[in-house]
Amino acid sequence: FDKNSKKKIFNYWNEIFKNNTWSHGKFTNKFEENWSKYNNLSSISFASWTGAAEAVLHYFKLKNQTILCPSNTFQGTPMITKLFGSKIKFVDCNKNDLCISLKDIKNKFKKHKPKAIWVVHIGGHISFEIEEIAKFCKKKKIYLFEDCAHAHGATFNDKKAGSWGDAGIYSFYATKTITTGEGGMLVSKNKNLIKFAKEF
């Protein structure tokens, strides 16, 4: 941490110790408010990326449904989907951006008729085909979920990661660009999803 930031951080910790409020309250609310403002999307924090993903899968009632997932991703993306009871079908990725291929999405759509698609933004940038993928999903009435665990602060055509899909999910694990040690954030334009996620 920057030397000047440490003083502020320690003052915050002293306030937390004094109030004995660890996982909710002022700082969680402030974090969510700032995340919403920066990303221009409603935001709700979770203990992990996985918790946020589970809330999304519950909200859209995707148990026993087929979901497409990129072949190049961390195991968390397909595993939470499988543990929830959805069927995973993998899609090839592009060489240029390492993200899910629109061409193969179209092939797999014909074959599997999925109800949702995971797009995983890899290595700090947004999928180069995100706009075309979003248009395809809207046309075919497929839910689009963005795994934004690598995309903190990334923009494409003045939009932040999570802006194209029905839900975007960030991770704040220790290795991420922005970290809280553990944690996740769900972002969405869907106010009903955010309300459900808070209750979830």
N, C-alpha and C positions, 0 to 999 in steps of 0.2 A: 504494500500500500504506500501511496505517496505520504511523505512525512506530515504535510499539512492536513491530509485527510484523517490521519490517525487520531488527532486530537478530537475532531468532530465525532469520529466513530466511537471513541472511548466515552465521550459525553453521552452519546446515545445509549451505549451499554449501561452506563450509570443510571440513566433514566429507566431503562428496562429493569435493572436490578431493584431500583426503588419501588417501581410500580408492580413488579412481579408478574408482568403480562408478557408471555413468551411467544405465543403463536397467533394471537389476534390483537386487535386494538389499534392504537395510533400508527405504529410503523407499518403494519400490514396494510392498513387503509391508505396510508400515504404512498406506499409502493404501488398498489393497484391504481390509485388515482394518477400517479406520474406515468405509469406504463400505458394507461388508457390515453392520456394526453399525448404522449410521444408517438404512439402507434395509431392514434385516431380511431381506436376500437374499444368497445367495452371489454373490461378485463377482470378476471377473478383468479386469485392465487390458490395454489394447491401445494400439498406436501411433496408432490413429485409430478413429473411429466405423465407418469402412468396413471395417477389418480385423475388428472384432467382428461386423459384419453378415455378412461373408463366412463366418466360422466358423459362424454360426447356419445359414446357407443350406446349407452343406456337411453339417452334423450332421443336419438334417432331410431331406437328399437331395431337394432341390426343383428340380433341373435338369429342364428341359422341362415343368415344372408351372406352372399359372396362379396368380399371386399378385395380390390386390387391393391397390391403393394409393390414398390420397387424392389428389384433384386439387390440393389446396393443401398443398404441401410443398417442401422444398429438393430439388434435382435428385438429390442423393446417394441418397435412398431408392429411387426407381425405377431409377436408373442401375446401382447395384451389383447389383440384382435382375436387370436385363437382361444385364449383363456376365457374371453367373453362368450365364446360359442359361435363366432362367425367363421365362415370358410375363407381361407386366404388363397389367392391365386397370384403368383409372382409375375411381374412385368419386367422386360428388359430395360436397360438404361442406356442413355446416350454417351458416346465417348467424349463429346465436347464439354458437357456440364456435369456428367456423372449422375444425372437425375433421371427420373422415370421418362420413358420414351412415349411421346404422343402416338407415334406410328404403331407401337406395340400395344398401347392402351386400346386403340381401335380394333386391333386383331383380337385381343383378349375380351373386349366387350362383346363382339360377335359370338365368341365361343362360350363365355361364362355368364353374360347378362348380370354384371355386378350392380349392387345397390349403392356402393361408395368406392372412392379411390383415395388412397394415401399418396400425397406428393411430399417427398422429403427433400428439403433444401439442403444441399451438401456444401461443406467447406466454407461457409461464410457468405455464399451468394444464393440468390433466388433462382429456382429452375428457369432456364432460358425460355421454356415453352409454357410457362404458367398461364399466360393470357389465353393461348389457344386451348389449353387443357380445361380452363375454367369455362370457356365458350362451349366446348364439347360436352362437359358435364351438365351445363344448363340445358343444352339442346336435348340430351338424353335423359334428363331428370335423375342424375346421379349426384349423391352427396360428395362434396369435395372437402377433404381434411388435409390441412397443411401441417407437417411436422417441421416446426421452426427451431428445433434444438440447436442448429448450427447457424441460425440466421439473425441473431440479435443485432438490430440496427441496420440490417440490409434493406436496400430499397431498389425498386425497379419501376421506372416511369412514375416516380414520385409516390409510390405506394410501398408500404412496409409488408414484410412477410406476415401471412395470416389474413391479408385483405381480400384475397380472391376467393377463398373457400367459405364453406359454412362454418368452419372452426379452424383456428390456428392454435398450436400448442408449443410453448417454449419450455426448455429445461434450464434449470439453474444449478445443475450438478457441478461439482468442484472443477471439472475440466472446461466448463463453458466460458464464453467471452464475458458474460456477466454471471456471477455465481452467488448463491446464498448457502453454499455447502451442499444442500439438497433443495428441492423445490421445483415447482412448475407454474406456468401461467397459461390460462385459457383466454383467447381473444376471439371476439365474434361480433358481427353486425346484428346477430339474432338475439334480441333482448330476452326472448322466452328461454333460449338456451342458457344465457347467463343467469337468469332467475333460477332455473332448474339446477344449474351447477352449484349455486350458493346453497340451496337446500340439500343437494346431494352431498 
